[in-house]
Amino acid sequence: MKKLIIISFAATLLIITGCGGGGTEPKINSITLNKDTININVLKKDTLVATLLINSNEPLVWSSDNEDIAKVFYGIVTAKQQIGSCKITATCGDLSATCVVNVFPSGVNPNEPPIDPIEGYTLIWTDDFNGTELNRNVWNIEVNGNGGGNAEWQYYTDRPSNVRVGKDPETGEGCLILTAVKENYSGRPCTSGRVNTKKNLTFTHGLIEARIKIPYTANGLWPAFWLMGNDYDQVGWPRCGEIDIMEMGNRNAIVRGTQDRYFSGWFHWGPSYNGGAYPNTGKDKTNDYPIQGSYHTFRMYWDANQIRMYLDQDIYPNITPYCSLSIPASTDNNSAGYYFHKPFFILFNLAVAGNFTGITGTYDMSRITALNEGNNYTANFYIDYVRIYHKGEANETFWQK
């Protein structure tokens, strides 16, 4: 007499067994999976177990309805690089059971509440800085005292006192924290932090946004969120192209007493520097409300025709861009459209003094009023997250090492 058999198919079981029917046993047919939903990051794996209570000689068959999102092999589910959802199905004869697989970008905790979508865009990558260490497969920490080509005073280090991942003590936000410190270091009167994703992570077109808390720049601090062409090492600057999404601390703000509200977006490009004679354009803005000492979102849309930058569009959806640039493709090497249709990498830094601030020359830290006894001669630039979105257009690229 053949007996009714209950079989659990796990990822480690590589032999699929059919179950014989017939005899006097009651016919009880069912397939169940151990999970209805899997939330998983790109390129990660999870396991489905199928439990069969069935009279059948048919084998168990696994399938995915979209193998660009996730594949399955004997219950082993592997997320691919495409973000989205698909269904994994276990089938035996006429019976089946299904699990929904949601694939999230690297850096997203798939078990936390979902990130609010941006209409028309799909999130493809994020770093929420919720761990304890900076992801060095993505971020390079710069170490130098070369002044950034702008007569800056700081020495950038990779010490935790200048660059770290940690909590904002006021809000508890997990952040990348760049810290400027008044201290003598390698011939410089202060230290700070600068990070980039060059040759580790690049993208072309789409939408990038960062939620950041800018320190009180007062006189002398120069925080920035910006992009640079990934061919910088090959072609140099400004031929690589530069997009400054947010800069604060400009000399105009100091003169006008609007340091907490005055910021700018800017573009640099051209075949050569040539003593400063290169194309560049941008826009400065004195905001209606202060944007230092609290979190604000800077967002940039970039497509085949235009780049547009917005402040706090997540709160004020109808706000106009504070800076924009038309970039139709061009073969003219003086045209912006020649430089802004290729992979760019991300940078965050907190500079001290320099041409932008109007504070240059002999080191005199008394001129850097942002670093003072009241803050123990330190200032922190908090980056809560940085995210990249795509619309699914053919000219968009994303690459991560």
C-alpha positions, 0 to 999 in steps of 0.5 A: 500500500502506498502511503500519503507522504509529507515532504518539505523542500528546503534550499538544501534539498537537491532531490525532488520526490514525486508522491504516489497516489491511489490506495484507500487513503483520503486525497489531501492536496496542498502546497504551502511555503514558509514565507508569503513575502521576502524583502531582500537587497540586490544580489542577496539570497534567501530560502523558501521551503515548500511543504507538500501534502499531496497524492501526485507523481509530478515533480516540484517545479520552482519558477520566477515571473521576472528573472531580471529581479529574482531567480530561484533554484530549488528554493534558493532565491537570488535577487538580481540587480534590478529593483522591483517585485516579482513572484516565486512559485512552487508548482506540483501538478495542478497545485501551486503556492506563491511568494512575493519577492521585493528587491531593494537597493543596496544600503536600504534596510528591507525590513524598515518602513519603505522609503516614500516614492518619488512619482515617476522614479524608482529608487536604485541606490541609497546610503542611509548611514545607519551602521557603525562604519563607512562603506569603504567599497563605496566611499573614498576618504580623502587625505591631503592638505593641498587646499583643494585648489581654492586656497583652503586651510584645512587638512583632510584626514581619515581619522574618526575625529574628522570622518565617521558614521554615527548618531546625531546627538540631537535627533538620533539620526544615523549619519555620515559626520564630517567634522572641522576641528581647530588644531595644528596638523601637518602644517595646517591650522585645522582639520576636516573631512571630505569623501567621494565615490570616484571609481566606486559608484557613478551614475548618469542622469536620473535624480539624486537627493541628500538630506543634510544638516549644515553647520552654522558656517558663520565666517569661514566654513564651506560645506558642499554637496556636489558631483564630478565627472568620473573621468577626472583622472584622465581629462582633468578639471574642468574638462571632467565637468562639475555640478555643485548642488549645494554650497554655503559660506560664500563671502557675499553671505558674510558681507550681507550677514545672511550666512544661515540662508545664502547658498548656491548651485553651480556648474563648471565645465570647459576644455581647459582652466586657462587661468580662469577663462572657462565656461561656468554658470550658476545661481545663488539664493537668499532663502526665505528661512534659515537652513543651517542647524536643521535637516533639509533636502537638496534634490537634483533632477538630471536628464538629456535636456536639463539639470534642475535643483530644488531645496525641500521639495519633499515639503514644498512640492510646487517650489521652483528650482533654485538653479538650472542648466540647459544641456542638450547634447552638443559636439561643441567643447565649449557647450555644457551639453558636451560635458554633462551626459556621462558618469559622475561621482558624488562628493561631500566635504566641509572646507575651512576658509578659501577663495569661496569664503573670502578668507585667504592668506596667512593663517589666522584662526580668529577669522574662522568665527564658526570654530569657537569656544562655544562649540569647543572649536569644532563643527559637524556636517551631518549627512542623513542619507544620499539616494539615486533614482532613475526613470527607466530611460535608455540614457541612464546609467548606474555603476557600483564596484 
